[in-house]
Amino acid sequence: MSTSDLLLLGIVSFVLIDFSVGMVLDYLNERQKEQPLSAEGAEIFNPEEYAKSMAYGTAKYRFEMLTNVIGTVVILAAIILGWFVWLDAQLRDRFSNNLLITVLFIGILIVISTVTNLPSSYYSTFVIEEKFGFNKSTKKLFFQDSVKQFLISLALGLPVIYAVAWIYQELQNQFWIVAWVLFVVISLFMFIYGTRIFLPMFNKLKPLPDGELRSAVEDYCQTQGFPLSKLYEMDASKRSTKLNAFFSGMGKVKIIGLYDTLIEKLTVEETVAVLAHEVGHYKRKHVYTMFIFSNVQTLVILALMGWLLGNPNLSKALGSDTPSFHLSMLAFFLLFTPVSTVLGLINNSFSRHNEYQADQYSIDTYPGAREHMHDALKKLSRESLSNLNPHPVYVAVHYSHPPILERLANLKQV
Ligand SMILES: [Zn+2]
């Protein structure tokens, strides 16, 4: 067996293993959730709401299975039937500039994946979310959002691809060091300005209006040295009824956003407790650690790419005798699937740990936060029909936040 055949076998196996593991996890999670309502669970849901939460989980599970099967069949067909190589050959017939070919190749893949994802995203919004009463988005807003997301991914993705392909063309195996510096600069920019630039394209952010909540928030922020000018209310209610809050930014450019749905459904004290949790993310430097961690990961990935991309067998594994940057990169990322699964596990575990720290911060800095946070989280879960009994392995792989009952139990202890 030649090296390229072996690589192809590796790629196909990894796609199949990834698919199978995903399906088994989904199945375990689906089975795990069917349990009688516990005493802790009864603090969140009445029996009717609990049944509804399980039905919501099942609807999402079935749809996930279907999209997984279709997605895997398509990617396997593209690999085995040589669709990627065909596209590459078509571009080579028409253009001679390698960088242009790479940018067009990736651009076409972005177009195809956007178009093919549209039906599933439409179904999920207007059938599943609609059925369970979450959806507030109109068809017009949905298509506006989709077009904006598409244009943003082209506007950000293609120049970066061009730059990296150019660096690779100039430096070959040594490209990874320079490419890493470029990624550090880009990710620094995105960590600092990403939300500030892109969120207003989708949502209106306005300073928290005067009133009882603002006064309570002002009092809290003063004790924490957090500038109130960075606090916004976001019109999330135009898309969904679900509640949330977030922290984003670095250094002087930082914002905390509260969904209008959260402000509407939570009491003043509960809202301040949630806000204190978000301030906790900032004070405990979670953004910095995430930033460093993600850049270390990028460094490892790029170093591996520097080592492997020059090998013509990567492009050959997908069926092309003409080695190219984009085909080799595609083969690399397909082979990289197991490593990215492990990285995902580490990232999520880290993120869940940070959530506990931020809860702790809220309790330590806002009097009564233990009860208020408790009540706020219960409302958040009720309003989003959270799964009370996710499977532990599913949690490890997919959850960036601790499961609700574990988080509530932790709040009682700390
Ligand atoms: Zn958090």
Residues whose N, C-alpha, C, O or C-beta is under 5 A from the ligand:
A	BS01	ZN	E355 A358
